[in-house]
Amino acid sequence: MAERMMQAIRVRQFGGPEVLCCEDVPIPSPEPRQVLVQVHAAGVNPVDTYIRTGTYARTPDLPYTPGSDAAGIVAALGRDVEGLAVGDRVYTSGTVSGSYADYTICNDRQVFRLPVRTEFIQGAALGTPYATAWRALFQRGRAVAGETLLVHGATGGVGLAAVQLAAAAGLRIFATGGSEEGRELVLEQGAHEVFNHHADDYLDRIRARSGGVDLVLEMLANVNLDRDLEVLAPRGRVVVIGSRGRIEIDPRRTMQKETAILGITLFNASEKETRSIHAGIGAGLANGSLSPLVGRRFALADAAEAHRAVMESNRHGKIVLLTSEGEQDRG
């Protein structure tokens, strides 16, 4: 019997976006405790581009299919999978075989139900951005209702997710964005005040307006971390979500107010923490407090263009790839 084939993006050597090639490959079969998902949309994350270059701390064996986030339909189940059925609408947070493909294999603990009210393109925006924002806010940052939050770079996927999560949790939210359009978008998602981070005095204005913030979510620590410490309230925390280089800080700023700098990576979340994250996300999707915003959409074959777009500073919302099934969803 001839193998059933699908389209998938394959990387056969590390390098620039041009190494992303669309190929015909066999549809994989799930092993025990695995799920085969027919992908409608796959999320594109900045970390995907770092891995593609071969310079990230964790790199896959070549060749590989990129991507960890997707949304679609359960197509087949391996033995011993419980709580899922063929035909279920799901999203993924991590995969075994890569999400930039018509089908992807996931471990059963990487697959979560997607409410009917949430579109597949929105489901593709959940796995990394919303899980990262949840872990940063509540597991590492220990945010509680009534605290004051600063979200740096709030117009991207993680930033918008953090604003929605924080608004639902009762925090007072300050945020920054580089464009007027982006700042308006962040306000619409629940931020109380949004500042232009290109202005020289924006952190001084945030400190004056807030009296000091309890928690900072930092997307570009190599630029902002030293000055973040200036705007913290006593016993405030900075959670470092992203950084593209080194930075020098004055440790005395952490001593004077007994503040803390905390790192985050989803790789370190325990199975229990992961279940907690996605239980919270699922509840937010079901009650309507969470609604992922999708920006640009690309066909699967245009993954290289999507990798260029995800690194642009003026992007708003999540960038997704659409498979042939996803293109049909668009009508």
C-alpha positions in Angstrom: 0.0 0.0 0.0 1.3 3.4 -1.0 2.3 5.8 1.9 -0.1 8.7 2.5 1.8 11.9 1.9 1.6 15.4 3.3 3.4 18.8 3.0 5.9 19.8 5.6 8.6 22.4 6.1 12.0 20.8 6.4 15.3 22.2 7.5 18.3 20.3 6.2 20.9 22.7 7.3 21.0 25.6 9.8 21.0 29.1 8.4 18.7 31.9 7.3 15.1 31.8 6.4 16.0 30.4 3.0 16.8 27.0 4.5 13.0 26.4 5.1 11.9 24.2 2.3 8.4 22.8 1.7 8.6 19.0 0.9 6.3 16.0 0.4 6.8 13.6 3.3 4.9 10.6 4.7 2.2 11.2 7.2 3.5 9.8 10.5 1.6 7.3 12.7 1.1 7.8 16.4 2.9 5.5 18.9 1.5 4.7 22.3 0.5 7.8 24.3 0.8 9.9 21.1 -1.8 11.9 19.1 -1.8 12.6 15.3 -3.3 16.1 14.7 -4.4 17.3 11.3 -3.0 20.9 11.4 -5.2 23.8 10.2 -2.9 26.5 11.5 0.6 26.6 13.0 2.0 29.4 15.1 5.3 31.1 14.3 7.4 32.2 17.3 10.7 34.1 17.4 12.3 31.1 19.1 11.6 29.1 15.9 14.0 31.5 14.1 16.7 31.1 16.8 16.5 27.4 16.5 16.7 27.6 12.7 20.0 29.4 12.8 21.6 26.6 14.9 22.7 29.1 17.6 20.0 28.4 20.2 20.8 26.6 23.4 18.7 23.5 22.3 18.9 22.5 18.7 17.3 19.5 17.0 19.0 16.9 14.9 18.9 17.6 11.1 16.7 17.4 9.2 13.7 18.6 11.2 10.3 20.3 10.9 10.1 23.5 12.9 7.3 24.6 15.2 5.7 23.7 18.4 2.3 25.4 18.3 -0.6 24.3 16.1 -4.4 23.9 16.1 -6.5 21.4 14.3 -8.4 18.1 14.5 -7.4 14.9 16.2 -6.8 12.5 13.3 -5.6 9.4 15.1 -4.8 8.2 18.6 -2.0 5.8 19.7 -2.7 3.2 22.4 -3.3 4.3 26.0 -4.4 7.9 25.1 -7.3 9.0 27.4 -9.6 11.9 27.3 -9.4 12.6 23.5 -11.3 11.2 20.5 -10.8 11.4 16.8 -12.4 14.5 15.5 -11.8 16.6 18.6 -10.8 20.3 18.1 -7.4 20.8 19.8 -4.4 23.0 20.1 -0.8 21.9 20.8 1.9 23.3 23.2 4.9 21.3 21.9 5.1 18.6 19.3 7.2 15.5 18.6 7.5 16.0 14.8 7.1 19.7 14.3 4.0 21.8 13.7 4.9 23.4 10.3 3.1 20.5 8.5 -0.3 19.2 7.4 -0.1 16.7 10.2 1.9 16.6 13.4 2.6 14.0 16.1 2.3 15.1 19.8 2.6 13.4 23.1 -0.8 13.2 24.7 0.3 15.7 27.4 1.0 18.3 24.7 -2.6 18.4 23.3 -5.4 20.5 24.8 -9.0 20.9 23.8 -10.0 24.0 21.8 -13.4 25.5 22.5 -15.8 25.9 19.6 -15.8 29.6 20.1 -12.0 29.8 19.4 -10.9 29.7 15.7 -8.1 27.4 14.6 -5.9 30.4 13.8 -6.4 31.6 17.3 -5.6 28.2 18.7 -2.3 28.3 16.9 -1.5 31.5 18.9 -1.9 29.8 22.3 0.8 27.2 22.9 3.9 29.4 23.3 2.7 33.0 23.8 -0.1 32.3 26.2 1.7 29.6 28.1 4.8 31.9 28.4 2.7 34.8 29.6 0.8 32.6 32.1 4.0 31.2 33.5 5.7 34.6 33.6 2.8 36.3 35.4 1.6 33.7 37.8 4.2 31.0 38.3 7.4 33.0 38.2 6.1 36.6 38.8 3.5 35.5 41.5 1.2 38.3 40.3 -2.0 38.9 42.4 -5.0 41.0 42.0 -4.5 44.7 42.8 -0.8 44.7 41.9 0.7 47.0 39.3 2.2 45.5 36.1 4.4 46.8 33.4 4.5 44.9 30.1 7.4 45.9 27.9 6.8 45.4 24.2 3.1 44.6 24.7 2.2 44.5 21.0 3.6 41.1 20.2 2.1 37.7 20.9 3.3 37.2 24.4 2.7 40.8 25.4 -0.9 40.9 24.2 -1.5 37.5 25.9 0.0 39.0 29.2 -2.3 42.0 29.0 -5.4 39.9 28.5 -4.4 37.5 31.3 -3.5 40.4 33.7 -6.8 42.2 32.9 -8.8 39.1 33.7 -6.8 38.7 37.0 -7.5 42.2 38.3 -4.0 43.9 37.9 -3.4 47.5 37.0 -1.6 47.4 33.7 1.0 49.8 32.2 2.4 48.8 28.9 4.7 50.0 26.1 4.6 49.9 22.3 6.5 51.4 19.5 3.7 52.5 17.2 0.4 54.4 17.7 -1.6 51.6 16.1 0.1 49.0 18.4 -0.5 51.1 21.5 -4.2 51.5 20.6 -4.5 47.8 20.2 -3.0 47.2 23.7 -5.4 49.6 25.2 -8.3 47.7 23.6 -7.0 44.5 25.2 -7.3 45.9 28.7 -4.2 47.9 29.5 -4.9 51.0 31.6 -2.1 53.2 30.2 0.3 52.6 27.3 3.5 54.5 26.6 5.7 55.0 23.6 9.0 53.2 24.4 10.8 55.4 21.8 10.3 58.4 24.0 13.3 59.3 26.2 11.3 59.9 29.3 8.7 57.1 29.1 10.0 55.1 32.1 10.1 58.3 34.2 6.5 58.9 33.3 5.5 55.3 34.2 7.2 55.6 37.5 5.5 58.9 38.2 2.1 57.5 37.2 2.4 54.2 39.1 4.5 55.2 42.1 6.6 52.1 41.3 5.4 48.9 39.7 5.2 45.5 41.4 6.0 43.4 38.4 7.7 43.9 35.0 7.5 41.5 32.1 10.6 42.2 30.1 10.8 41.1 26.4 14.1 42.8 25.6 16.2 42.6 28.7 19.5 43.5 27.0 18.1 47.0 26.3 15.8 47.6 29.3 16.8 45.6 32.3 19.0 48.2 34.1 16.3 50.9 33.9 13.5 48.4 34.8 15.1 48.2 38.2 14.5 52.0 38.6 10.8 51.7 38.2 10.2 48.8 40.6 8.3 49.3 43.8 9.8 47.8 47.0 10.0 44.0 46.7 9.1 44.3 43.0 10.0 41.6 40.4 11.3 41.6 36.9 10.6 38.5 34.8 12.9 38.2 31.9 11.0 36.6 28.9 13.4 37.7 26.1 16.9 39.0 25.6 19.1 39.3 22.6 22.5 40.0 24.2 24.2 41.1 27.4 23.6 44.1 29.6 25.4 45.6 32.6 23.2 46.4 35.7 23.9 48.0 39.0 23.2 45.3 41.6 22.7 47.9 44.3 19.4 48.7 42.8 18.2 45.2 43.7 19.5 45.6 47.3 17.9 49.0 48.1 14.4 47.8 47.5 14.9 44.1 47.9 13.8 43.5 44.3 14.2 40.3 42.3 15.2 39.4 38.7 13.6 36.1 37.5 14.2 34.2 34.3 11.6 32.1 32.5 11.5 29.3 30.0 8.7 26.9 29.2 11.2 24.0 29.0 11.5 24.2 32.8 7.8 23.9 33.6 7.0 20.7 35.3 4.1 18.5 34.2 2.0 19.8 37.1 2.8 23.4 36.2 2.0 22.7 32.5 -1.4 21.3 33.4 -2.1 24.3 35.6 -1.1 26.7 32.8 -3.4 25.1 30.3 -6.3 24.7 32.7 -6.2 28.4 33.2 -5.9 29.2 29.5 -8.8 26.8 28.8 -11.0 28.5 31.3 -10.2 31.9 29.9 -11.0 30.8 26.4 -14.3 29.3 27.6 -15.5 32.4 29.4 -14.3 34.8 26.8 -11.7 36.7 28.8 -9.0 35.4 26.4 -9.2 35.9 22.7 -5.9 35.6 20.8 -5.2 38.3 18.2 -3.9 37.1 14.9 -1.8 39.4 12.8 -0.4 38.3 9.4 -1.2 34.9 7.9 1.0 33.0 5.5 0.6 29.8 3.5 2.7 26.9 4.7 5.0 27.1 1.7 5.8 30.8 2.6 7.4 29.9 6.0 10.6 31.7 5.1 8.6 35.0 4.6 6.8 34.3 7.9 10.2 33.9 9.7 11.3 37.3 8.4 8.0 38.9 9.5 8.1 37.5 13.0 11.3 39.4 13.7 10.0 42.8 12.6 9.7 45.3 15.4 6.3 46.7 14.2 4.3 43.5 14.1 1.0 43.3 15.9 -0.5 40.0 17.1 0.4 36.5 16.2 1.9 35.3 12.9 0.5 32.0 11.7 1.0 29.6 8.8 -2.1 28.1 7.2 -2.1 24.5 5.8 -4.4 23.6 2.9 -7.1 22.8 5.5 -6.5 26.2 7.1 -6.9 27.9 3.8 -10.3 26.2 3.4 -11.3 27.6 6.8 -10.7 31.1 5.4 -13.1 30.3 2.6 
